Amino acid sequence: MEINPIGIIHSPFAAKETCPIQPLYASGAVGRVEVFDEFAAGLKDIEGFSHIYLLYQLDRAGKVELVRAPFLDDTPHGIYATRHPCRPNGIGMSIVKLIKRENNILTIEGIDVLDQTPLIDIKPYVPKFDCFEAASEGWFAGKQWSSKPAGKE
């Protein structure tokens, strides 16, 4: 299998220690998605969506551990029951607000990735398809976080 980047994500976060762990904690963080020229035609009509999914390579994530305590809990969970970046295939996903498009550049808000992250794909967020009101939250159920948890990076 071969996956090649279609662009680069630019963010204000140069280090893992300062990067938010989810878009929820990245409110107000503005970034840019630079889609390479050969893929820019694929952006046609993207500006009609308020939010988009970014799929990207977690190129600086670190050692893969199949069971570990995630950032938002001290209890170890299987990697596939978390959103921890240290994953076997290193694929990340974020839903961000699309502010504007200028040719091959998308200005976005709520970015939670490191600067210069390789972009794999973009998909529109469609509430009719992507929001399930009766969805279960698994081990997240009942947990409350109002800001980035202290001591978690």
N, C-alpha and C positions, 0 to 999 in steps of 0.2 A: 504494500500500500504506500502510495506517495501522496503527500499533501504539501502543496506549496502556498506560501502566503499570497494574499491578494492585496495586501496593503500593510500599513503600520499604524498603530495606535499611539498618539502623542498625549501624554498626561503630565500633570504637575508633580508626579511622584517618582523620584529617582531611586528610592530605597524601599525595601520591603517594610522596614520599621515604621515608615510614615504613610504607607499605602492603606487606605480603608479596606476592610475585609469583605464588604458587600456594598452594592450601590446605596442601600439604606443609610450607610454611614458616610456616604460620599456626596450628600446633598450639597449642591453649590459647586462641586468640583467640576470644572469645565475642561474638556479635552477636545482633541481633533482626531478624526479618523481620516487618514490619507489613503485613498484607494489608488493603486497603481494604474497608470494611464490605460494599459491594455484591458483593464476590467471596469473602467469608469462608465461605459455604456450601460452596465448592469444596475447603475444607480437611478435609471429613469423611473420617475414617479415615487421615489423613496420619500420625498419631502411631504407627501400626503399623510405620513404616519407620525404620530406624536412620539412614539417610542420604538426602539429597534433592539433586537438581540445582536450582540457581538459575540462571535466565537473566535477564540484566539489561542495561541500556543503559550502555555505556562513555561516559558523558556528559562526562567530563573527560580523555579519553585523549590528545588531541593530534593532530598532523599525521599523515595517512595516508601511508605509504610502502610500496609494493608489494614492495620488496626491501629488507631491512634486517637488521642483526645483532640477534638477540633478546637478552633479558636473560641467558640461560644459555649463550651462545656468542658468540665474536667474529667468526665467519664469517657473512656475509650469506646469508639464506634468503628464499624467497618468503613473503609474509605468511600464506598458507594452509598453510604447512609449519611455522608457529610458533603460539604462543598470545599473541603480542604484542597489547596492547590497541588500538593504532592501526590499525584495520581499516576498510574501506569502509563497512560497515553498523554498526559499533560495537556488536556483540552479544557479551557475555561470558557465560561459563558456569563455574560452580564446583560441586563436589560437597562438601557440608558435612554434618556430623553433626547430626542433629536431637535436641536435648536434651529439649525439652518443647513442648507447645502449650497456650496459654491463650487461648481464644476465637480472635481473629484475629491473635494474636501467636505467632510461632515463635521459640524460643530455640535458637540454633545455635552450633556450635563449628567452628573451622577456617575462619573467614571471611577472605577476601582481597580485599575491595573497599573503596572509600572510603565513608565515612559519607554517608548521604542518596542512595545510588545507586538509581535507578528500577528496580523489579522488573518484568520482563516476563512471566515464567512460572515455575512450580514443577513438577517432575516427580519421581516416586519413583526412587531408585536401586535397581535390582533385579539382584543379582549374576548370576542365571541369564541375564538378557538383556544386561547391560552389561559383563561381564567376559569377555574373550577371551584365554585363556592363550597362544595361539600368535600373538598380535598382534605386528606389527613396530613397533619404536620409531623407525624412520627415523634421522635424524641424531642423535637422543638416545642411540642404542645405544652402550653402553660408557662413557658419561659418568657421572661420580660427583660428587654434590653432597651434602654433609652438612648444609649450612646455606645461607642466602641468600648468593649469590656477592658477594664484596667489590667495591665500586664500582658495583654494578648497582642501579638503583632502578626 
